[in-house]
Amino acid sequence: MSCEHCEQTVEEALQGISGVSDVRADHEAENATIEGDPDSDAIVRAVEDTGYEASV
């Protein structure tokens, strides 16, 4: 992620996952903090579908 728009894109993708209660993406730290109990594979797929790399 390189900007605030990137953060918003990732946050919106992650908010659509079942079990996610809150998301905060940080482009400077290049990470996202997720609260809740989502499936880790769903997290990776959602982020990769936006064009970014992901790992859990």
JOCORLIN-V686546 format. One record per residue. N is the residue number from 1. RES is the residue in one small letter. PSI is psi in radians with two decimals (999 if undefined). D_LAST is the distance of its C-alpha to the last C-alpha in Angstrom with 1 decimal. Layout:
# JOCORLIN-V686546
n	res	psi	d_last
N	RES	PSI	D_LAST
N	RES	PSI	D_LAST
This chain:
# JOCORLIN-V686546
n	res	psi	d_last
1	m	2.44	16.2
2	s	-0.05	19.8
3	c	3.07	21.5
4	e	-0.55	21.6
5	h	-0.66	22.0
6	c	-0.75	18.6
7	e	-0.82	17.2
8	q	-0.72	19.2
9	t	-0.81	18.2
10	v	-0.77	14.4
11	e	-0.78	15.4
12	e	-0.70	17.8
13	a	-0.74	15.4
14	l	-0.55	13.0
15	q	-0.35	16.1
16	g	-0.05	17.2
17	i	2.33	14.7
18	s	2.32	16.3
19	g	-0.18	15.3
20	v	2.17	14.3
21	s	-0.43	17.0
22	d	2.58	16.2
23	v	2.41	14.2
24	r	2.01	15.0
25	a	2.56	14.0
26	d	1.88	15.5
27	h	-0.52	16.7
28	e	-0.70	18.2
29	a	-0.19	15.1
30	e	0.82	13.1
31	n	3.01	10.3
32	a	2.45	10.2
33	t	2.20	10.7
34	i	2.27	10.6
35	e	2.50	13.2
36	g	-2.76	14.0
37	d	1.04	12.9
38	p	2.86	11.3
39	d	2.24	10.2
40	s	-0.62	6.5
41	d	-0.63	8.4
42	a	-0.62	10.3
43	i	-0.89	7.9
44	v	-0.82	7.2
45	r	-0.79	10.9
46	a	-0.76	12.1
47	v	-0.79	10.8
48	e	-0.56	12.1
49	d	-0.37	15.2
50	t	-0.08	16.0
51	g	0.13	16.2
52	y	2.79	13.3
53	e	2.61	10.6
54	a	2.60	6.9
55	s	2.70	3.8
56	v	999	0.0
